[in-house]
Amino acid sequence: MRRTILCIAVISTFLLLSSCVETNYLEKQGLITGVGYDQAQEKDNIAGTIVFYQFNPAMKNLSTVITGNANTSKGIRLQANLESDHNLVSGQLRVALYGEELAKKGISPLVDTLSRDASIGNMIYLAVASPSAEKILSFQPKSQPVNMGTYLYNLIQISIKNETIPNPTLQSFTTSYGSVGKDAILPQLSIIEDKVGIDGFALFSDDRKVGVLDREKIFYVRSLVNELKAGNTEVELSTKPFEKEIKEADSFSEEEKEIKEKLHITMDNIKSKHKIDVIDKSKPSFDIKLTLESRILEMTVPFNLSEPAVLNKIEKEMEKSIKEEGLSVIKELQEKGTDPIGFGAHYRAVSREKELTKEMWSEIYPNAEFNLNVDVTIIRTGIID
């Protein structure tokens, strides 16, 4: 009898609990994949753009864009819900964009609200949109309509897998923003020849955008932030050190023997290691060692790379070029007052006599000195153009 009563009680409890679960029908949900924020014309308002999927059993999945103005990001979504017959949910959010004008003023309040939303993962991607987030998220290529939120997610994800760009996740940004001695860096998106692509990298000081780094230079930041396992880049060399090899090559045609001013080499499968040491705390002064192992994928001048002397000369000239360009990029970062590589964090680790603050590092950083030593080893050679 007791067992019967206990079974009835358990079954009744399960029935009561199951009746409390809210049923969400997919056809009634609007799955947000991308959000964008711009500075509105009204001084204190934010212009928001939301991209979401709405499902219709009779049609293909539809992509919809809604825009609106409000004082907060959540206010924008409340407005958007009033303009859609779907319940907008952010569980599938993939990217968040910030317009140039807004990024220059500071994005920490908008980033903070994303990190506090339990339905949003901290691995969503952040980016700066040029000229505005609305134009990027509303853009549709002529070739094929796309859901721009999903498109941008895939675009950034592929670049991360190819080790072309630093990881621009919400977690990475909040970590850099909250750190002393390291600034955030995000990809900058724009419309390029009827496509949305990465045209540079937005540099931040605190939470404000202070400049843009050309995308050709991102390798020099990327290789000093994390170790590369399969990176790629293009190096430009002068042909003057190779005039003898070009003129004496019997296998070259007359056209190939014509001396060009520049030699371009594409490297891939790059494996890198780096070490940053503070050698003088008073200036401060940094010693950087960058070791690269790579394959030559393509060259604009056809050398005989089976000759060790020729290959050794190419390695030495590449070391000089990478050193010169690397120091130039560091100098550019100093002039713009941003430290995405994190030299300040290294300095803070050794200067324990006083607590380093962001304000203190911003005064010290412009006068810092850097020495870069590069060691390049070509382990394989590939295609010659």
C-alpha positions as a printed Julia matrix, in Angstrom:
385×3 Matrix{Float64}:
  0.0    0.0     0.0
  2.78   2.4     0.92
  4.62   1.56   -2.31
  1.48   2.3    -4.31
  0.99   5.65   -2.59
  4.68   6.52   -3.16
  4.47   5.66   -6.88
  1.35   7.77   -7.28
  3.09  10.71   -5.53
  6.17  10.46   -7.78
  4.1   10.23  -10.98
  1.96  13.19   -9.9
  5.1   15.25   -9.23
  6.49  14.52  -12.7
  3.16  15.45  -14.29
  3.05  18.74  -12.4
  6.65  19.61  -13.31
  6.19  18.76  -16.98
  3.1   20.95  -17.13
  5.24  23.93  -16.01
  7.68  23.69  -18.92
  7.08  26.42  -21.47
  6.76  25.16  -25.03
  8.66  27.2   -27.63
  7.66  26.57  -31.23
 10.51  27.08  -33.69
  8.21  28.71  -36.24
  7.45  31.47  -33.72
 11.09  32.17  -32.8
 13.36  34.72  -34.43
 16.93  33.48  -33.96
 19.25  36.49  -33.77
 22.59  35.8   -35.52
 24.06  39.31  -35.66
 23.67  42.65  -33.89
 25.15  46.02  -34.7
 25.42  49.32  -32.86
 25.98  52.82  -34.25
 25.92  56.32  -32.84
 22.42  57.72  -33.37
 21.75  61.31  -34.38
 20.27  61.89  -30.95
 23.18  62.54  -28.59
 22.51  59.81  -26.0
 20.8   57.25  -28.22
 22.12  54.12  -29.91
 21.12  53.05  -33.39
 20.77  49.28  -33.43
 20.56  46.69  -36.2
 19.4   43.11  -35.65
 19.7   40.23  -38.13
 17.65  37.11  -37.43
 16.3   33.92  -38.97
 12.55  33.37  -39.13
 11.33  29.92  -40.04
  8.45  29.21  -42.39
  7.56  25.57  -43.18
  6.29  26.59  -46.63
  9.43  28.53  -47.57
 13.18  28.49  -47.09
 14.54  30.0   -43.88
 14.13  33.74  -44.14
 16.69  36.33  -43.05
 15.3   39.59  -41.7
 16.93  42.88  -40.69
 15.32  45.28  -38.22
 16.72  48.66  -37.16
 15.76  51.01  -34.35
 16.96  53.62  -31.86
 16.98  53.39  -28.08
 18.97  54.33  -25.01
 20.22  50.78  -24.44
 20.89  47.62  -26.44
 18.08  45.8   -24.64
 15.77  48.69  -25.5
 16.58  48.13  -29.16
 15.49  44.5   -28.89
 12.27  45.48  -27.14
 11.48  47.79  -30.04
 12.39  45.09  -32.55
  9.98  42.64  -30.89
  7.19  45.17  -31.47
  7.98  45.15  -35.2
  8.12  41.38  -35.68
  5.6   38.58  -35.35
  8.44  36.36  -34.06
  9.83  36.23  -30.54
 13.44  37.41  -30.92
 15.94  35.36  -28.93
 19.74  35.78  -28.73
 20.81  32.2   -28.03
 22.21  31.87  -31.59
 24.0   35.24  -31.65
 27.28  34.89  -33.55
 28.68  38.4   -34.16
 28.38  41.89  -32.69
 29.48  44.91  -34.73
 30.29  48.46  -33.64
 30.22  51.39  -36.04
 33.35  53.52  -36.43
 31.91  56.65  -34.81
 30.63  54.73  -31.81
 33.9   52.75  -31.48
 35.88  55.98  -31.23
 33.74  57.07  -28.26
 33.99  53.76  -26.4
 32.17  50.42  -26.54
 32.62  49.01  -23.01
 28.96  49.53  -21.93
 27.71  47.63  -24.97
 30.3   44.87  -24.56
 29.47  44.59  -20.87
 25.78  44.0   -21.53
 26.66  41.11  -23.85
 28.9   39.48  -21.24
 26.12  39.75  -18.63
 23.54  38.03  -20.85
 23.4   34.37  -19.79
 21.9   33.35  -23.14
 24.95  34.64  -25.05
 28.19  32.68  -25.04
 31.5   34.44  -24.47
 32.89  33.03  -27.74
 30.85  35.25  -30.07
 32.94  37.44  -32.37
 33.27  41.22  -32.09
 34.26  43.53  -34.94
 34.27  47.19  -35.97
 32.17  48.14  -39.01
 33.23  50.79  -41.5
 31.48  53.1   -41.96
 28.55  51.72  -39.91
 27.2   48.47  -38.52
 23.84  49.06  -40.19
 25.38  49.23  -43.67
 27.37  46.05  -43.13
 24.52  43.99  -41.64
 21.99  45.27  -44.2
 24.27  44.62  -47.19
 23.37  41.84  -49.59
 25.78  40.54  -52.27
 24.4   40.5   -55.81
 25.5   36.9   -56.33
 23.41  35.31  -53.56
 21.35  36.56  -50.61
 22.85  35.61  -47.25
 22.14  35.93  -43.57
 24.86  38.47  -42.8
 25.24  37.37  -39.18
 26.08  33.81  -40.22
 28.21  35.02  -43.16
 30.39  37.22  -40.94
 30.74  34.46  -38.36
 32.05  32.08  -41.03
 34.32  34.77  -42.5
 36.0   35.46  -39.14
 36.11  31.79  -38.13
 37.99  30.8   -41.3
 40.53  33.59  -40.76
 41.11  32.38  -37.19
 41.59  28.77  -38.33
 44.08  29.94  -40.95
 45.9   31.84  -38.16
 45.55  35.06  -40.13
 43.97  37.19  -37.42
 43.99  37.39  -33.61
 40.96  35.77  -31.97
 38.3   38.54  -31.62
 35.95  36.82  -29.19
 33.93  38.54  -26.5
 36.1   36.77  -23.92
 39.35  37.99  -25.55
 38.13  41.58  -25.69
 36.96  41.69  -22.08
 40.22  40.09  -20.91
 42.35  42.66  -22.78
 40.1   45.53  -21.71
 40.37  44.52  -18.07
 44.13  43.97  -18.19
 46.87  46.47  -17.43
 49.46  46.54  -20.2
 47.52  44.99  -23.06
 44.96  46.52  -25.43
 42.28  44.95  -27.57
 42.4   44.59  -31.34
 39.4   43.72  -33.53
 38.93  43.08  -37.26
 37.45  46.01  -39.18
 34.83  45.09  -41.77
 33.9   47.04  -44.88
 32.29  46.47  -48.27
 35.0   45.51  -50.78
 34.01  44.93  -54.42
 30.44  43.82  -53.68
 31.55  41.7   -50.72
 31.96  42.28  -47.02
 35.51  41.55  -45.92
 38.23  42.4   -43.42
 40.04  45.51  -44.68
 42.15  46.2   -41.57
 42.27  45.92  -37.8
 40.82  48.39  -35.32
 43.3   49.32  -32.6
 41.97  50.14  -29.14
 43.24  52.08  -26.17
 41.07  51.13  -23.22
 37.66  50.74  -24.94
 38.14  53.42  -27.62
 39.27  52.87  -31.18
 42.41  54.95  -31.79
 43.52  53.79  -35.22
 43.57  51.11  -37.9
 46.37  48.7   -38.75
 46.66  47.63  -42.4
 45.74  43.99  -42.84
 49.12  43.27  -44.49
 50.79  44.12  -41.15
 48.71  41.93  -38.87
 51.22  39.06  -39.15
 53.73  41.02  -37.08
 51.21  41.47  -34.27
 49.79  37.97  -34.53
 53.21  36.25  -34.36
 54.13  38.14  -31.17
 50.85  37.43  -29.36
 50.53  33.66  -29.8
 52.64  30.92  -31.32
 51.75  30.06  -34.91
 51.3   26.48  -36.02
 50.25  26.97  -39.65
 50.41  30.7   -40.37
 51.07  32.49  -43.64
 52.35  35.83  -44.88
 54.06  37.55  -47.81
 57.53  39.07  -47.47
 58.97  41.71  -49.77
 62.73  41.67  -50.47
 65.05  43.73  -52.62
 66.5   41.89  -55.64
 69.88  43.65  -55.36
 71.48  40.98  -53.12
 70.48  38.36  -55.73
 71.68  40.02  -58.95
 74.56  37.55  -59.32
 72.31  34.49  -58.94
 69.8   35.85  -61.45
 72.38  36.77  -64.13
 74.32  33.52  -63.81
 71.3   31.21  -63.95
 71.51  29.29  -67.26
 67.98  27.96  -66.92
 66.41  31.45  -66.77
 64.92  33.08  -69.85
 66.0   36.58  -70.83
 62.76  37.93  -69.43
 63.36  36.14  -66.13
 66.91  37.51  -65.97
 65.57  41.06  -66.19
 66.29  42.5   -62.76
 63.18  43.65  -60.94
 63.31  45.97  -57.98
 61.35  43.75  -55.61
 61.11  40.07  -54.88
 57.92  38.83  -53.23
 57.85  35.54  -51.35
 54.73  33.88  -49.99
 55.32  31.76  -46.89
 52.89  29.25  -45.44
 52.86  26.49  -42.82
 54.63  28.99  -40.58
 55.5   27.72  -37.12
 56.63  30.45  -34.78
 57.95  30.95  -31.27
 58.67  34.23  -29.55
 60.19  35.48  -26.34
 59.91  38.99  -24.93
 62.35  40.08  -22.22
 62.6   43.37  -20.37
 66.32  44.16  -20.36
 66.11  47.64  -18.84
 63.24  48.65  -16.56
 64.21  52.33  -16.38
 63.67  53.17  -20.08
 62.07  50.56  -20.49
 63.87  48.45  -23.1
 62.64  45.16  -24.59
 64.5   42.35  -26.35
 62.31  40.27  -28.67
 63.3   36.94  -30.2
 61.12  35.62  -33.02
 61.83  32.17  -34.5
 60.07  31.13  -37.71
 60.01  27.84  -39.58
 58.12  27.9   -42.86
 57.69  26.7   -46.4
 58.18  28.91  -49.45
 54.92  28.55  -51.33
 55.56  31.01  -54.15
 58.23  33.41  -55.44
 58.11  36.1   -58.14
 61.76  35.4   -59.14
 62.68  31.75  -59.89
 65.79  30.83  -57.89
 67.36  27.41  -57.7
 66.41  26.68  -54.11
 68.18  23.32  -54.13
 71.47  25.19  -53.71
 72.17  25.66  -49.98
 74.01  28.96  -50.52
 71.03  30.49  -52.33
 68.56  29.24  -49.73
 70.75  30.55  -46.9
 70.93  33.99  -48.54
 67.13  34.08  -48.88
 66.75  33.21  -45.19
 69.11  36.01  -44.16
 67.4   38.59  -46.34
 64.0   37.5   -45.02
 65.27  37.94  -41.47
 66.34  41.51  -42.28
 63.0   42.31  -43.94
 60.87  40.84  -41.12
 62.97  42.63  -38.5
 62.64  45.98  -40.27
 58.91  45.63  -40.87
 58.27  44.27  -37.37
 59.99  47.22  -35.7
 58.08  49.58  -38.01
 54.76  48.06  -36.89
 55.73  48.32  -33.2
 56.67  51.98  -33.74
 53.29  52.6   -35.4
 51.5   51.04  -32.43
 53.47  53.26  -30.05
 52.56  56.39  -32.01
 48.87  55.46  -31.88
 49.04  54.76  -28.17
 47.93  51.14  -28.28
 49.6   47.95  -27.07
 47.83  44.87  -28.53
 51.01  42.77  -28.21
 51.05  43.24  -24.44
 54.49  44.72  -23.76
 52.99  46.43  -20.72
 52.04  43.07  -19.22
 55.66  41.89  -19.57
 56.9   45.13  -18.02
 54.42  44.82  -15.16
 55.64  41.3   -14.4
 59.2   42.52  -13.7
 58.55  45.97  -12.21
 57.21  44.78   -8.86
 58.4   47.77   -6.9
 55.17  49.63   -7.67
 51.72  48.8    -8.97
 51.5   49.59  -12.68
 48.26  51.26  -13.79
 46.9   51.89  -17.27
 47.62  55.6   -16.93
 51.23  54.94  -15.91
 51.83  52.58  -18.83
 50.31  55.05  -21.31
 53.0   57.53  -20.25
 55.86  55.03  -20.31
 54.97  53.12  -23.5
 55.68  55.85  -26.12
 59.31  56.09  -24.96
 59.98  52.35  -24.77
 62.8   50.9   -26.89
 62.68  47.6   -28.77
 65.23  45.24  -30.26
 63.93  42.49  -32.53
 65.98  39.41  -33.46
 64.52  37.18  -36.15
 65.61  33.64  -37.06
 64.08  32.18  -40.24
 64.46  28.56  -41.36
 63.03  27.38  -44.68
 62.15  23.74  -44.24
 60.44  23.16  -47.61
 60.07  24.91  -50.95
 56.96  24.95  -53.08
 55.71  26.62  -56.24
 57.74  29.06  -58.33
 55.86  31.65  -60.36
